[in-house]
Amino acid sequence: MDPATFPQADPLLMAALVLAAFGTAAALLLLRSIGPFLNLTWSSRSGNGPADHAPSCLPEEAACRVILDNLPDPVVLRDLRGRIVGANRSYTRLSGGPHPAAAAEPVRVTEEALETCEGGRWISWSETPIEIEGRRHRLLTGREVSESVRVRHRLEEARARAESESEAKSRLLATVSHEFRTPLNGILGMTRLLVETGLNAEQTTYANAVRSSAEAFLTLVEEILDFSQIEAGRIDLADEPFEIAALVQGIVELLAPRAQGKGTNIAAFVATDVPRTVRGDADRLRQVLFNLAGNAVKFTAEGGVGIAVERGAGDLIRIVVEDTGPGIAAERAAIVFEEFETGEHRGSGEAGSGLGLAITRRLVDRMGGRMELDSVVGEGSRFRVELALPAASDEDGPALAKAASSQPERSPGAVLILSGSPYEGPYLARTLREAGIEAVVVTELEQALARMAARSFAVLIADHALPDTDARVAASEAHRHGIARSIVLLSPFERRDVGSPHAAGFDAYLVKPVRPRSLFEQLGPRDLAPVATRPAPAATDAATSRGRAVRILLAEDNEINALLAVKALERLGALVEWARDGREAWERAEAAMAGTDLPYDLILMDVRMPGLDGIEVTRRIRAREAEAGRPRGRIVAVTASHVGAAEAELRQAGFDNVLAKPFTFEDLAAELSSCEAVAPLAQAS
């Protein structure tokens, strides 16, 4: 064919079409073959040296060269002897030759579906701005991506199916949790009522066994639900101010009866440089520490458990939970945080689901912290948690107030502490020393007597858990050596057995685990007075503060749970009306607001009920209150669902608080106390 008779073509257009149809390498060869017919030519470029290149005298080809040099793929043309006769910039850079200016970056990448004779195809187009002989153009290079698009679509479909299955699993677990909690609430509550009816020793043992089994079952349900939420990535962290010392002390006091019942003890220490108020997720931190300390109490048969909180660099807070248990072998320590690893390695007959430590590790990771384990078989274990918990701002509260804010203005003198506990005595000494008070710790009576004979002390603190009558002997010797104050450490169980501390030779007593505030109050300048545990709310507390009994509307469709709540509330001195479903609850509340019935001080509303559920009833009550322009009455949600996941939604619906099943006598007492300052649900004045 005569080149003169071939139609004149746009070189850039032809180059792009050839590239799209045949690919970069094939396009280079084809363009070289048909170049004379299209007035397209290209010249060779020197690469790795004369020995590897054949001479070439190709005519001018600016458009083709710019196109090839801006391709992201390396392109090279060799003659029949294997010598390079042409190459683009990408190849030159890869081969180590001269480094020309880099090709322009694509400004847009799009995918296009094309129908061809072979079926549907996907082409990925990259658009790159180029310049040819002073004129600006857009270079579009295409590559077939049909297979990768199909793979991506399959992955998206698989991800959608997995998310749907995960959602279904979460709904199933939430439903199962709800259905488990409802009967467990009845079992635990009724067992407690049964124990308090005057059973004999054998019957009490059986009833307590039922309660322990139900509590273990409840723990398993909680762990499974928590683990499923973490697996699904549904753990939302709060960022709210809270008092870390109060949180730690609460955990210790909650676990103390369990530890003391085994003949061990648990104690806590919070360094004075730890901010009193910090920001973070208090509920998740409580869950982490409760899991660690609870495990330590479970597997420690002798000695005790300690929780120490110290400040690290910056906002870092370091919390150490340690015990004197059997320890964990090195080969087991590496996998103790894996799922379903039980406590068999602890050498105890007790075991769990194997999820507690796995959940704890994941929660710490989720909070951006780290956790480490040091353990020696036969000596004990130490779990160290480090979290960034910044001090709360002045707007949130007294952020930098020290934990031991009730320190005495002046030192009472040296304090001698006689305690065989591995943590209670040392922690008391650390607390005193940080307050500027000299403290000496001894573990045996003979050591205490030797110290008294060698020097003077102002105060003796002796643990009643010492062997035989060692504490009484120490108190007697303390008075003989002129020690002004003798204080005995008692557990609540020991307090009932000891009777009057004064009759035993002591001036006062402290209940274990000891709070720093109680300790410093006993060391103050005034005469010592016994510091007792906080008593449980008396049965008439809620009634006497108002001058009349608190009136409660209980909306509960489960007869056993209703019976449990009614009996417990009546023992607290309240008057209870029971609504068997949501519709009856709304009718009673409506009558109270209309003034045709007496007002309610508190409504305990089950969330799931037939007919109208608790959420809808609460919304109706709030709407009626808003219409009448009256203060909100107190409405508490009672739910067997997981509180952490549902609390925000329930509060948004109008509930003032959320009470999780199974609830305790103390939970109900706290709710009665909370409703004291709230206007009753009644007709607007």
Phi and psi in degrees as a GROMACS rama.xvg file:
@    title "Ramachandran Plot"
@    xaxis  label "Phi"
@    yaxis  label "Psi"
@TYPE xy
-81.1643  125.245  ASP-2
-57.5441  -28.7485  PRO-3
-67.7839  -26.7417  ALA-4
-91.2814  -7.08083  THR-5
-76.2007  137.526  PHE-6
-58.951  139.86  PRO-7
-71.4952  125.94  GLN-8
-114.611  152.095  ALA-9
-69.2584  115.506  ASP-10
-58.082  -42.3305  PRO-11
-64.332  -41.6969  LEU-12
-64.327  -44.9624  LEU-13
-64.43  -40.2473  MET-14
-62.1198  -44.0026  ALA-15
-63.7762  -41.9528  ALA-16
-63.8676  -41.3938  LEU-17
-66.1646  -41.7743  VAL-18
-60.9058  -43.0533  LEU-19
-67.3934  -34.435  ALA-20
-82.9778  -35.0355  ALA-21
-119.381  -9.70435  PHE-22
90.7419  167.333  GLY-23
-67.9949  -47.0426  THR-24
-67.0515  -46.0511  ALA-25
-65.1987  -35.2876  ALA-26
-63.7082  -37.7103  ALA-27
-60.6897  -45.2993  LEU-28
-67.7849  -41.4166  LEU-29
-67.5821  -42.3368  LEU-30
-62.5236  -35.3992  LEU-31
-66.9444  -33.6772  ARG-32
-74.7805  -41.366  SER-33
-97.8023  1.25416  ILE-34
-52.2166  -45.3029  GLY-35
-59.3583  -32.5568  PRO-36
-75.7567  -22.9307  PHE-37
-105.864  7.84766  LEU-38
59.9539  31.4766  ASN-39
-109.38  129.201  LEU-40
-137.11  165.392  THR-41
-148.181  153.364  TRP-42
-114.061  153.849  SER-43
-76.437  158.795  SER-44
-128.389  134.279  ARG-45
-62.956  143.268  SER-46
-126.675  -96.1272  GLY-47
-97.483  5.89857  ASN-48
131.074  164.259  GLY-49
-60.8242  -36.0284  PRO-50
-64.5317  -21.82  ALA-51
-105.699  1.71502  ASP-52
-127.771  138.968  HIS-53
-93.9539  143.702  ALA-54
-65.4652  146.297  PRO-55
-145.809  142.913  SER-56
-127.355  52.2116  CYS-57
-73.4513  146.632  LEU-58
-68.6823  -177.439  PRO-59
-62.9078  143.843  GLU-60
-156.124  58.048  GLU-61
-58.6285  -45.0536  ALA-62
-64.1399  -46.1854  ALA-63
-63.8863  -40.1579  CYS-64
-64.966  -43.7436  ARG-65
-62.7208  -41.2696  VAL-66
-62.8782  -49.7982  ILE-67
-64.5537  -39.11  LEU-68
-68.6681  -20.5258  ASP-69
-97.8035  5.75254  ASN-70
-77.5046  139.493  LEU-71
-72.8038  -21.6645  PRO-72
-87.3687  143.54  ASP-73
-70.1424  134.729  PRO-74
-126.707  129.433  VAL-75
-141.175  142.573  VAL-76
-120.57  126.957  LEU-77
-118.291  151.73  ARG-78
-85.3784  -174.531  ASP-79
-66.6512  -17.7779  LEU-80
-93.3941  3.71188  ARG-81
85.4111  8.21387  GLY-82
-86.5848  143.806  ARG-83
-74.5977  126.963  ILE-84
-112.837  -8.54109  VAL-85
-170.239  147.979  GLY-86
-159.027  150.891  ALA-87
-95.3955  -179.049  ASN-88
-63.5896  -39.7807  ARG-89
-59.7358  -42.3972  SER-90
-68.4558  -39.9131  TYR-91
-60.0545  -41.4456  THR-92
-65.9839  -40.745  ARG-93
-69.0549  -33.8637  LEU-94
-82.7005  -3.90565  SER-95
85.5687  11.1129  GLY-96
-78.0291  -166.126  GLY-97
-56.4527  142.811  PRO-98
-99.3398  95.3241  HIS-99
-74.7095  176.89  PRO-100
-59.293  142.749  ALA-101
-67.1605  150.694  ALA-102
-67.6634  154.031  ALA-103
-64.8783  146.245  ALA-104
-81.0403  141.757  GLU-105
-61.3283  138.913  PRO-106
-95.2875  -17.3322  VAL-107
-156.004  138.1  ARG-108
-125.224  123.978  VAL-109
-128.621  157.668  THR-110
-116.577  140.119  GLU-111
-133.833  134.786  GLU-112
-91.7799  127.865  ALA-113
-121.389  140.635  LEU-114
-95.669  122.14  GLU-115
-121.744  174.82  THR-116
-65.3762  -18.5237  CYS-117
-97.7733  7.88428  GLU-118
109.069  -170.885  GLY-119
-71.0211  138.949  GLY-120
-133.105  148.295  ARG-121
-110.583  129.76  TRP-122
-118.17  130.899  ILE-123
-98.3106  116.871  SER-124
-101.251  131.069  TRP-125
-110.883  123.986  SER-126
-103.857  124.523  GLU-127
-129.927  131.004  THR-128
-75.6471  132.15  PRO-129
-134.117  167.907  ILE-130
-132.034  127.317  GLU-131
-123.781  115.019  ILE-132
49.5932  45.4079  GLU-133
85.0058  -4.5052  GLY-134
-106.568  137.446  ARG-135
-89.2242  137.314  ARG-136
-137.388  170.186  HIS-137
-114.833  120.963  ARG-138
-96.421  120.778  LEU-139
-110.986  118.861  LEU-140
-114.943  135.589  THR-141
-116.687  149.509  GLY-142
-142.933  134.579  ARG-143
-72.2328  127.301  GLU-144
-127.253  29.1845  VAL-145
-57.3492  -45.0843  SER-146
-68.023  -43.3662  GLU-147
-65.7202  -34.9997  SER-148
-65.6584  -41.814  VAL-149
-63.5798  -40.997  ARG-150
-63.2263  -42.9798  VAL-151
-62.8308  -41.3951  ARG-152
-63.3538  -39.5189  HIS-153
-65.3019  -39.2059  ARG-154
-64.9798  -40.1824  LEU-155
-64.4635  -40.281  GLU-156
-65.5148  -40.899  GLU-157
-65.5336  -39.0718  ALA-158
-64.7185  -41.8673  ARG-159
-62.7485  -40.4356  ALA-160
-64.9311  -42.1367  ARG-161
-63.7782  -41.629  ALA-162
-64.6453  -39.2064  GLU-163
-65.033  -41.541  SER-164
-66.5427  -37.8319  GLU-165
-64.5768  -40.1643  SER-166
-63.9308  -41.6927  GLU-167
-64.535  -39.6003  ALA-168
-64.4247  -40.762  LYS-169
-64.8819  -41.2708  SER-170
-64.6163  -39.1708  ARG-171
-63.1054  -46.1613  LEU-172
-65.6906  -37.8518  LEU-173
-63.8015  -40.2148  ALA-174
-66.7612  -45.0701  THR-175
-61.5437  -42.3833  VAL-176
-59.175  -44.3174  SER-177
-62.3194  -45.3002  HIS-178
-69.2603  -28.8372  GLU-179
-74.2003  -42.2951  PHE-180
-64.4579  -36.9671  ARG-181
-59.7493  -53.7223  THR-182
-68.2002  -31.4456  PRO-183
-63.8917  -36.3374  LEU-184
-59.0373  -43.199  ASN-185
-66.1705  -41.692  GLY-186
-62.8306  -50.0984  ILE-187
-67.0317  -44.0511  LEU-188
-67.2895  -45.6322  GLY-189
-67.518  -33.6256  MET-190
-63.8983  -40.1621  THR-191
-64.7713  -44.2938  ARG-192
-61.6204  -37.5965  LEU-193
-64.6043  -43.3364  LEU-194
-61.2358  -31.4433  VAL-195
-87.8746  10.0422  GLU-196
-94.726  8.12362  THR-197
87.8336  45.9589  GLY-198
-74.7074  158.282  LEU-199
-78.5106  176.551  ASN-200
-60.6306  -43.4889  ALA-201
-65.5376  -43.2854  GLU-202
-65.4283  -38.4133  GLN-203
-62.4571  -40.4944  THR-204
-60.2511  -45.2346  THR-205
-64.9076  -43.0795  TYR-206
-64.2344  -40.7931  ALA-207
-66.2565  -32.4523  ASN-208
-65.0887  -40.8178  ALA-209
-61.1668  -44.9775  VAL-210
-63.5953  -42.8489  ARG-211
-62.4919  -40.7271  SER-212
-64.9296  -41.6829  SER-213
-65.3751  -38.8438  ALA-214
-64.9612  -39.5964  GLU-215
-64.2512  -40.2066  ALA-216
-64.3753  -41.7235  PHE-217
-62.948  -41.3182  LEU-218
-60.6588  -41.6286  THR-219
-62.1699  -44.3639  LEU-220
-60.0629  -44.7869  VAL-221
-60.9933  -43.7261  GLU-222
-66.7581  -41.8919  GLU-223
-62.6795  -43.8678  ILE-224
-66.4378  -43.6674  LEU-225
-61.1052  -43.3064  ASP-226
-63.7777  -41.212  PHE-227
-64.846  -37.7147  SER-228
-67.7598  -39.7323  GLN-229
-65.8486  -42.6201  ILE-230
-59.0686  -38.6451  GLU-231
-83.175  0.0323751  ALA-232
68.6822  32.6028  GLY-233
-105.746  23.1987  ARG-234
-92.4071  110.849  ILE-235
-99.3813  129.777  ASP-236
-95.7449  137.307  LEU-237
-85.9508  159.163  ALA-238
-133.639  81.8682  ASP-239
-132.953  152.73  GLU-240
-73.2429  141.754  PRO-241
-154.899  159.07  PHE-242
-91.898  112.841  GLU-243
-70.5585  -34.8223  ILE-244
-64.2013  -42.2336  ALA-245
-65.108  -37.5359  ALA-246
-63.3657  -47.2571  LEU-247
-65.3902  -43.0028  VAL-248
-63.8527  -36.258  GLN-249
-63.3099  -39.7148  GLY-250
-64.9129  -43.8502  ILE-251
-62.7813  -43.8646  VAL-252
-67.3398  -32.2206  GLU-253
-70.018  -36.3085  LEU-254
-89.2038  -12.9774  LEU-255
-58.3391  -45.2397  ALA-256
-59.8428  -36.8771  PRO-257
-65.6745  -43.4432  ARG-258
-68.1394  -45.7414  ALA-259
-66.3445  -30.7605  GLN-260
-66.2832  -21.8854  GLY-261
-93.7802  -1.0825  LYS-262
85.9931  12.2718  GLY-263
-112.566  -170.28  THR-264
-148.619  166.625  ASN-265
-138.13  139.384  ILE-266
-142.01  162.747  ALA-267
-134.851  152.224  ALA-268
-139.888  130.851  PHE-269
-122.945  118.904  VAL-270
-63.483  149.1  ALA-271
-71.0078  -18.4156  THR-272
-87.0996  0.34649  ASP-273
-76.7331  127.848  VAL-274
-56.0694  138.77  PRO-275
-66.2241  -41.9738  ARG-276
-115.47  124.687  THR-277
-124.996  169.196  VAL-278
-110.065  138.058  ARG-279
164.634  -163.084  GLY-280
-101.935  98.9064  ASP-281
-64.8315  -38.9707  ALA-282
-64.2373  -42.7189  ASP-283
-70.0196  -38.4571  ARG-284
-64.7349  -40.8764  LEU-285
-60.6974  -40.8309  ARG-286
-64.1019  -41.6613  GLN-287
-61.7129  -50.8363  VAL-288
-69.477  -35.5241  LEU-289
-66.177  -38.9895  PHE-290
-62.8015  -47.1388  ASN-291
-66.6681  -48.9474  LEU-292
-69.5841  -36.7042  ALA-293
-62.8509  -41.887  GLY-294
-62.841  -41.3101  ASN-295
-62.4641  -43.5056  ALA-296
-63.5935  -41.0925  VAL-297
-61.2445  -41.9547  LYS-298
-99.0899  1.34236  PHE-299
-99.8548  115.058  THR-300
-95.0815  -25.5537  ALA-301
-137.445  148.692  GLU-302
94.4712  -117.965  GLY-303
-179.089  -170.118  GLY-304
-132.636  138.971  VAL-305
-130.003  143.367  GLY-306
-122.629  118.517  ILE-307
-119.265  133.823  ALA-308
-118.611  124.498  VAL-309
-134.431  163.471  GLU-310
-98.4895  135.556  ARG-311
-101.071  -156.935  GLY-312
-73.5291  139.212  ALA-313
63.6832  -127.88  GLY-314
-90.0677  6.66392  ASP-315
-73.1904  130.577  LEU-316
-114.991  127.749  ILE-317
-108.4  123.776  ARG-318
-120.435  125.442  ILE-319
-115.802  125.348  VAL-320
-113.52  115.223  VAL-321
-131.217  159.079  GLU-322
-145.6  171.051  ASP-323
-110.158  32.3062  THR-324
-75.4327  -166.147  GLY-325
-71.2776  -13.1883  PRO-326
81.3375  173.49  GLY-327
-126.384  130.343  ILE-328
-64.2226  150.053  ALA-329
-58.5538  -39.3474  ALA-330
-70.2203  -21.5049  GLU-331
-90.481  -26.0798  ARG-332
-61.8872  -29.7911  ALA-333
-69.8324  -22.9415  ALA-334
-118.607  8.15684  ILE-335
-66.5078  -21.7879  VAL-336
-91.9813  3.06814  PHE-337
-78.0665  158.577  GLU-338
-65.4686  140.836  GLU-339
65.7346  22.4034  PHE-340
-88.4  111.424  GLU-341
-85.7866  -179.81  THR-342
-86.5756  20.6725  GLY-343
-61.9515  -30.1473  GLU-344
-69.247  -13.2364  HIS-345
-81.1622  -5.18889  ARG-346
72.9917  28.1543  GLY-347
-119.845  154.184  SER-348
-73.2129  -14.6942  GLY-349
-83.7812  147.221  GLU-350
-147.147  163.094  ALA-351
-130.211  -160.203  GLY-352
-77.8235  -16.7567  SER-353
81.9984  14.1931  GLY-354
-107.88  -19.2904  LEU-355
-56.6952  -52.0502  GLY-356
-71.6858  -32.3112  LEU-357
-63.3561  -43.5088  ALA-358
-64.058  -42.7773  ILE-359
-60.1018  -46.6148  THR-360
-61.3136  -42.9757  ARG-361
-68.7545  -36.1335  ARG-362
-65.3109  -42.4105  LEU-363
-62.2327  -44.23  VAL-364
-60.3  -42.182  ASP-365
-63.86  -32.0985  ARG-366
-84.2029  5.08344  MET-367
78.2687  18.0286  GLY-368
-105.105  -167.441  GLY-369
-142.762  154.612  ARG-370
-135.541  137.057  MET-371
-129.5  155.493  GLU-372
-127.753  128.547  LEU-373
-121.475  129.431  ASP-374
-149.537  143.993  SER-375
-128.575  125.235  VAL-376
-60.9762  130.156  VAL-377
87.8652  -7.76518  GLY-378
-118.773  -34.1221  GLU-379
136.227  -177.221  GLY-380
-130.477  153.198  SER-381
-135.317  117.82  ARG-382
-103.182  125.2  PHE-383
-114.588  122.377  ARG-384
-114.928  130.502  VAL-385
-122.398  126.159  GLU-386
-135.877  147.379  LEU-387
-85.951  107.721  ALA-388
-126.451  90.8842  LEU-389
-66.4703  148.969  PRO-390
-62.0836  138.441  ALA-391
-67.4879  152.503  ALA-392
-73.8691  170.617  SER-393
-62.1528  -27.3247  ASP-394
-68.6888  -25.9506  GLU-395
-86.1286  -18.6016  ASP-396
144.177  -173.007  GLY-397
-73.0234  80.8943  PRO-398
-63.5438  -38.2739  ALA-399
-102.036  11.2592  LEU-400
-65.5459  142.732  ALA-401
-78.522  152.646  LYS-402
-61.4085  -41.0743  ALA-403
-92.7239  68.4544  ALA-404
-74.3275  -11.0201  SER-405
-103.881  32.4545  SER-406
-63.2009  145.398  GLN-407
-66.7855  149.424  PRO-408
-66.7087  -30.0648  GLU-409
-135.626  154.742  ARG-410
-72.2711  135.242  SER-411
-77.4395  -5.25309  PRO-412
110.804  -178.554  GLY-413
-67.3487  144.44  ALA-414
-118.705  129.612  VAL-415
-103.079  124.081  LEU-416
-112.095  120.183  ILE-417
-109.403  106.093  LEU-418
-154.453  133.092  SER-419
-87.6079  -1.89072  GLY-420
-69.8989  137.02  SER-421
-71.4474  -14.052  PRO-422
-127.46  -39.2827  TYR-423
-57.9785  -53.1425  GLU-424
-62.6921  -52.973  GLY-425
-58.6583  -38.0092  PRO-426
-67.7133  -39.2919  TYR-427
-61.4023  -41.9678  LEU-428
-63.5837  -41.8116  ALA-429
-63.0311  -41.0707  ARG-430
-62.2266  -43.8746  THR-431
-66.4714  -43.4697  LEU-432
-63.6005  -38.6003  ARG-433
-67.949  -20.2269  GLU-434
-89.9945  4.32935  ALA-435
84.6581  18.1592  GLY-436
-107.119  129.292  ILE-437
-69.7439  133.087  GLU-438
-139.299  137.683  ALA-439
-124.144  132.21  VAL-440
-112.016  130.97  VAL-441
-130.047  155.023  VAL-442
-108.283  -10.9496  THR-443
-132.893  154.932  GLU-444
-59.8723  -43.6527  LEU-445
-59.3379  -38.6349  GLU-446
-65.9927  -39.6453  GLN-447
-64.2041  -43.4511  ALA-448
-63.0962  -39.4346  LEU-449
-65.3688  -38.5404  ALA-450
-66.9687  -41.1134  ARG-451
-63.0723  -36.9324  MET-452
-73.5334  -27.2933  ALA-453
-85.3237  -28.692  ALA-454
-155.915  173.392  ARG-455
-98.0599  145.894  SER-456
-129.387  154.591  PHE-457
-95.092  -29.5901  ALA-458
-139.196  140.138  VAL-459
-114.877  130.608  LEU-460
-118.471  115.846  ILE-461
-121.029  136.923  ALA-462
-84.7589  126.935  ASP-463
-67.2411  -17.2755  HIS-464
-76.2376  2.3344  ALA-465
-64.5258  158.266  LEU-466
-61.0274  144.779  PRO-467
50.6971  -126.339  ASP-468
-108.734  27.4739  THR-469
-57.3266  -39.6936  ASP-470
-64.8304  -42.0364  ALA-471
-65.389  -41.7248  ARG-472
-62.9492  -41.056  VAL-473
-62.865  -40.7371  ALA-474
-64.347  -41.4786  ALA-475
-62.8627  -44.3032  SER-476
-67.3627  -33.6208  GLU-477
-62.0984  -43.4587  ALA-478
-65.4579  -36.1347  HIS-479
-66.5605  -30.7244  ARG-480
-92.8548  10.2808  HIS-481
81.7365  15.4396  GLY-482
-73.0538  124.87  ILE-483
-71.4273  -35.4414  ALA-484
-131.485  133.966  ARG-485
-122.78  125.384  SER-486
-121.959  134.538  ILE-487
-107.397  139.976  VAL-488
-93.8691  126.583  LEU-489
-130.47  145.363  LEU-490
-85.9499  162.163  SER-491
-56.4624  -34.6716  PRO-492
-65.2729  -43.5179  PHE-493
-69.0718  -30.872  GLU-494
-61.1339  -38.7801  ARG-495
-67.8688  -33.9191  ARG-496
-81.4162  -32.869  ASP-497
-73.3686  -36.1264  VAL-498
80.4798  -135.434  GLY-499
-79.1394  122.676  SER-500
-61.5832  -31.2682  PRO-501
-64.0349  -37.0129  HIS-502
-66.7632  -25.1981  ALA-503
-88.0823  1.71627  ALA-504
98.7774  7.72887  GLY-505
-106.203  152.626  PHE-506
-85.1526  -25.5215  ASP-507
-163.76  176.455  ALA-508
-140.89  157.084  TYR-509
-125.661  139.293  LEU-510
-93.0338  131.231  VAL-511
-83.0554  144.08  LYS-512
-72.242  139.934  PRO-513
-81.5576  131.314  VAL-514
-84.3348  142.434  ARG-515
-56.1318  -38.9271  PRO-516
-61.5562  -43.9002  ARG-517
-64.0666  -39.2419  SER-518
-60.8699  -48.0719  LEU-519
-71.6216  -30.0074  PHE-520
-63.1979  -37.4716  GLU-521
-71.2571  -24.7773  GLN-522
-95.0257  3.69359  LEU-523
-69.1941  174.025  GLY-524
-72.7614  -22.0404  PRO-525
-76.7517  170.4  ARG-526
-61.8969  142.69  ASP-527
-73.7881  138.823  LEU-528
-129.332  144.363  ALA-529
-57.7511  138.805  PRO-530
-108.588  109.525  VAL-531
-96.1711  169.83  ALA-532
-69.0493  158.871  THR-533
-68.4758  121.292  ARG-534
-70.8131  151.72  PRO-535
-66.9875  148.144  ALA-536
-55.9  132.19  PRO-537
-69.596  159.836  ALA-538
-63.383  -23.5497  ALA-539
-108.223  9.17145  THR-540
-56.4785  -49.8213  ASP-541
-67.0569  -26.8188  ALA-542
-82.0171  -43.9484  ALA-543
-70.7647  -28.1754  THR-544
-68.068  -27.7727  SER-545
-95.2284  -14.5848  ARG-546
84.6684  -0.240428  GLY-547
-152.106  166.19  ARG-548
-71.3793  143.287  ALA-549
-69.4595  132.615  VAL-550
-102.734  125.425  ARG-551
-124.845  137.369  ILE-552
-101.404  118.785  LEU-553
-105.811  116.349  LEU-554
-104.713  107.085  ALA-555
-153.128  124.548  GLU-556
-89.1679  -14.6477  ASP-557
-89.7468  120.078  ASN-558
-64.0719  -38.8388  GLU-559
-67.1862  -46.0312  ILE-560
-65.0044  -35.3552  ASN-561
-65.0458  -44.3421  ALA-562
-60.4674  -43.6645  LEU-563
-60.2594  -48.6606  LEU-564
-65.0587  -42.1103  ALA-565
-61.6545  -47.6455  VAL-566
-62.5638  -42.8185  LYS-567
-65.996  -43.2883  ALA-568
-66.9142  -38.3853  LEU-569
-65.2133  -35.2674  GLU-570
-66.7365  -23.8449  ARG-571
-86.4827  4.04116  LEU-572
89.2122  13.2356  GLY-573
-93.5488  156.361  ALA-574
-100.546  125.291  LEU-575
-119.568  132.922  VAL-576
-112.691  133.072  GLU-577
-105.747  122.826  TRP-578
-103.248  126.719  ALA-579
-82.5661  -11.3913  ARG-580
-157.055  178.652  ASP-581
-66.3318  -36.7042  GLY-582
-65.5949  -43.3126  ARG-583
-65.3206  -36.972  GLU-584
-61.91  -43.2426  ALA-585
-64.7636  -41.1812  TRP-586
-63.3371  -41.6893  GLU-587
-68.5147  -42.8602  ARG-588
-64.6823  -39.3397  ALA-589
-63.8246  -40.1666  GLU-590
-64.5445  -39.4374  ALA-591
-64.8462  -40.6706  ALA-592
-71.2952  -28.1949  MET-593
-81.428  -10.9524  ALA-594
88.0974  4.37005  GLY-595
-86.1542  -4.82346  THR-596
-140.894  164.838  ASP-597
-67.3325  152.197  LEU-598
-72.5454  157.097  PRO-599
-105.421  135.732  TYR-600
-83.0227  -24.6156  ASP-601
-155.856  140.645  LEU-602
-118.715  122.833  ILE-603
-99.985  112.345  LEU-604
-115.517  113.671  MET-605
-65.7847  136.771  ASP-606
-74.0488  -43.3084  VAL-607
-102.481  113.185  ARG-608
-143.696  152.771  MET-609
-68.0761  158.377  PRO-610
73.9176  -113.471  GLY-611
-86.471  129.811  LEU-612
-84.0164  170.367  ASP-613
-63.3274  -31.9491  GLY-614
-66.1371  -45.1012  ILE-615
-65.5676  -41.1137  GLU-616
-60.7086  -43.0409  VAL-617
-65.0234  -40.6104  THR-618
-61.9105  -39.0485  ARG-619
-65.0946  -41.8301  ARG-620
-62.9307  -44.7921  ILE-621
-63.917  -38.7088  ARG-622
-64.7077  -42.0072  ALA-623
-65.5455  -39.3071  ARG-624
-61.6674  -41.6514  GLU-625
-65.5219  -40.0115  ALA-626
-63.0758  -39.5541  GLU-627
-82.8321  -11.1319  ALA-628
67.056  35.393  GLY-629
-110.395  161.053  ARG-630
-62.5573  154.738  PRO-631
-73.1045  132.067  ARG-632
-78.9155  160.863  GLY-633
-85.9483  123.196  ARG-634
-125.216  124.763  ILE-635
-114.078  127.87  VAL-636
-77.5326  135.25  ALA-637
-114.692  116.26  VAL-638
-136.87  146.59  THR-639
-96.1053  0.40453  ALA-640
-80.8467  170.852  SER-641
-70.4187  119.013  HIS-642
-63.8326  -40.2419  VAL-643
-57.0601  -38.5583  GLY-644
-79.6548  -27.1078  ALA-645
-104.151  -13.4072  ALA-646
-61.895  -45.195  GLU-647
-61.1775  -43.7014  ALA-648
-64.0721  -40.9978  GLU-649
-68.0651  -40.3195  LEU-650
-66.032  -36.8795  ARG-651
-65.3254  -30.4029  GLN-652
-75.07  -12.0419  ALA-653
121.916  1.05887  GLY-654
-77.65  146.976  PHE-655
-89.3373  -25.137  ASP-656
-157.878  167.123  ASN-657
-126.482  126.861  VAL-658
-113.608  118.295  LEU-659
-88.5799  140.09  ALA-660
-83.8301  140.997  LYS-661
-80.7468  131.462  PRO-662
-94.3814  161.626  PHE-663
-112.328  170.797  THR-664
-57.5327  -40.4183  PHE-665
-67.8828  -35.0942  GLU-666
-60.6747  -44.6388  ASP-667
-66.8843  -38.6516  LEU-668
-62.7823  -39.3423  ALA-669
-64.674  -38.2357  ALA-670
-66.0734  -38.9769  GLU-671
-62.919  -39.4225  LEU-672
-65.5599  -37.2828  SER-673
-68.3889  -29.8441  SER-674
-81.7389  -0.47526  CYS-675
-64.3582  -37.5795  GLU-676
-94.4442  8.64947  ALA-677
-106.291  140.897  VAL-678
-65.3739  140.425  ALA-679
-68.8905  155.646  PRO-680
-78.1614  98.7997  LEU-681
-151.72  -175.938  ALA-682
-68.0947  140.371  GLN-683
-66.4268  141.478  ALA-684
